[in-house]
Amino acid sequence: MIKLMTTEKAVRMIELDNVLTISADKRMSKPEIKKEFEELFGVKIEGINTFIRLNKKYAYVKLNAKNPAIDIATKVGMI
């Protein structure tokens, strides 16, 4: 299961870098995160960077230029 993060840094990354910040299950691999994200939102992903902090896994998802991150954030009511 993945969910979008809404912090000041996450919003800034959406606007400047076309990157969404998500929280994912710690056991999920990058390909699993990519597959679930693409199926859930119907977009293409350029790359994923993951890290674990305080026993939680977070991922920065860089979207393709054809799919603005701001559109997804607006669609789910984040912005």
Buried (B, 14 or more C-beta within 10 A) or exposed (E): EBEBBBEEEBBEBBBEEBBBBBBBEEEBEBEEBBEBBBEEBEBEBEEBEBEEEEEEBBBBBBBEEEBBBBEBBEEEEBB
